[in-house]
């Protein structure tokens, strides 16, 4: 059994999905073949990180998502190391 932390980030991710920010950004910027994380998902991850109530530098971005339910927040197949 693997336990991962979700806290209030699930609510934030749900609101982002409901508003459609990821799809809109992907339409405007475009997606490249072979990329694991789309530009819209990166922005979603940045919003989640910003509202995660921690003050860590951006170079520790992937460390923020370690121990969190990344697949639940960002989508199936996405891991903290992809960010």
C-alpha positions in Angstrom: 0.0 0.0 0.0 1.3 3.4 -0.9 0.0 6.5 0.9 0.3 9.9 -0.8 -0.7 13.3 0.5 -3.4 15.4 -1.2 -4.3 18.1 1.3 -6.3 21.0 -0.2 -4.5 20.6 -3.6 -7.3 18.3 -4.9 -9.8 21.2 -4.6 -7.4 23.5 -6.5 -6.8 20.9 -9.2 -10.5 20.3 -9.6 -11.2 24.0 -10.0 -8.5 24.3 -12.6 -10.0 21.4 -14.5 -13.5 22.9 -14.3 -12.3 26.3 -15.6 -10.5 24.6 -18.5 -7.2 26.4 -18.1 -5.1 23.5 -19.3 -7.0 23.0 -22.5 -7.0 26.8 -23.3 -3.2 27.1 -22.8 -2.6 24.0 -24.9 -4.7 25.5 -27.7 -2.9 28.8 -27.5 0.7 27.5 -27.1 0.4 24.1 -28.9 1.7 20.7 -27.9 4.8 19.0 -29.3 4.8 15.3 -30.2 6.7 13.2 -27.7 6.4 15.6 -24.7 5.4 14.0 -21.5 3.9 17.1 -19.8 2.0 19.7 -21.9 2.4 23.4 -21.4 -1.1 23.6 -19.9 -0.2 20.9 -17.3 3.0 22.7 -16.4 0.9 25.9 -15.7 -1.5 23.8 -13.6 1.4 22.4 -11.7 2.8 25.9 -11.1 -0.6 27.1 -9.8 -0.8 24.1 -7.5 2.8 24.7 -6.3 2.0 28.4 -5.7 -1.0 27.6 -3.7 0.7 24.8 -1.8 1.5 27.2 1.1 5.3 26.6 0.9 8.0 29.1 0.0 10.5 27.0 -1.9 12.6 28.2 -4.8 11.5 27.1 -8.3 14.5 24.8 -8.8 12.9 22.6 -6.1 9.7 22.4 -8.1 9.8 18.6 -8.6 10.6 18.1 -4.9 7.3 19.8 -4.0 5.4 17.1 -5.7 7.3 14.2 -4.1 5.0 12.4 -1.7 1.9 13.9 -3.3 -0.7 12.2 -5.4 0.7 13.6 -8.7 -1.3 11.3 -11.0 -4.5 12.3 -9.2 -3.6 16.0 -9.4 -2.2 16.2 -12.9 -3.2 13.1 -14.8 -2.3 9.4 -15.3 1.3 8.7 -16.1 2.7 12.0 -14.7 5.3 11.7 -12.1 7.1 14.2 -9.9 10.3 13.6 -11.9 8.6 14.8 -15.1 8.2 18.2 -13.7 
